Amino acid sequence: MNRGFGLIEILIVLVVVALAGTFLYKYVTSTTATVETLQNQRPLAGAKLAADVATLGTIRTTLETYRSEHGALPADKAAVLALLPAAPRFQCSGNDFQYDPAGGTLSLLINDPGSCQ
């Protein structure tokens, strides 16, 4: 009785290892592509910017309420901040709002998801 592996057994093991290697390679490249896609799309940055736009909308509503009650707009940004119950907390790092008292317009410093961190 011979002990050891025959040619058929060795070929079967090689085929199984080759298939496992192929599947592992496809999994790794697929995962890498998914991570790169997510980094390029920056969905979290878009969500943060959407939250900042919603915060700006709240400030805008406060301004409209002030205008309807007093018949005029606040004189400057400090007066707008005094109307708010708390200072606005923007999600994009370094974001803030600009206020133009002449027209009562509000805008964000950062309005591009690519610039939002």
N, C-alpha and C positions, 0 to 999 in steps of 0.2 A: 504494500500500500504506500503510495507516494504521498508525502506531506508537502504542502505548499499551495501556491495559487497557480491556476492554469491561465492560459492566454485569454480565454473568454471572461473569466472573473476580473482580470486586470482591465480589459477593455470596457466592461460594464462600469467599473469604478471610475475610469477616466471619463466616460460619457456623463455620468452623474455629476462629477466634479465640474466638468465643462458647462453643463446646464446650470448648475448652481452659480457658477461664476458669471455666466451670462445674465441671469436674473438679478444678481447682486449689482452688476455693472449698470443695468438698466434702471434699477431702483435708485442708485446713487446719482446718476445723471439726471433722472427725473426730479429728485429732491432738490438738487442744486439748481435746476432750471426754475422750480417753483419758488425757491428762496430768492433768486435773482429777480423774478417777476414781481414778487411782493415788495422787494426793496425799490424797484423802479416805480411801481405804482404808488407806494407810500400811502396805504389806506388809512393808517393812523394819523398821518399829517392832515389828510382830508377831513377826517372826523374832528380833529382839533380845530381846524379852521372853521368848520361848520358850527362848532360850539361857540367860537368867537363871534361869528356872524349873528348867532342867536343872542349872545350877550349884547351886541351892538343894537339889535332890535329892541331889547328891553330898555336900553338907554334912550333910544329913539321914542319909545312909548312914553317914557317919563318926561321927555322934552315936550311931546305933544300935549300931555296932561298939563304941564306947567303953562304952556302957551294958551290953552283953553281957559285956565283959571286966572291967569294974570294978563293976558292980552299981548304979551311980549315974550321974547326968548331970553334965557340967561345971558349975562354979559360976556362970560368967558368960560373956559374949561373948568376952572376952579369952582365956579358957581354951579356948573352941571354936576360935578363930583359931590358938591354939598347937597344936591337934591337926592342923591342915591342913598339907600340905607347902608350900603357898604361899598368899598372901592371895588370896581369890577375886577374879576380874576380871569384873565385871558389864558387860554390853554397853549397857544403857540408861544414859545419862549421869546421874550422881547416884544411881544405885541402890545399895542395900546391903541387908543382912538384919538382922532383929531376932530376938533370942533370948530366950525366956522360960524361965529355969532351973526354975521351979516345975513346969511341964508338959512342958518339953522341946520346945516348939513353935517353929518357924521361920516367918518370913514376910518377904516383900519389901517394901521401902518403896514401890516403884513396881510396881503390878500391873495397870495399865491401858495398853494399847498406845497410846492417845491421849496419855498423859503421857510416853511413852518417846521420847527423841530420839536 
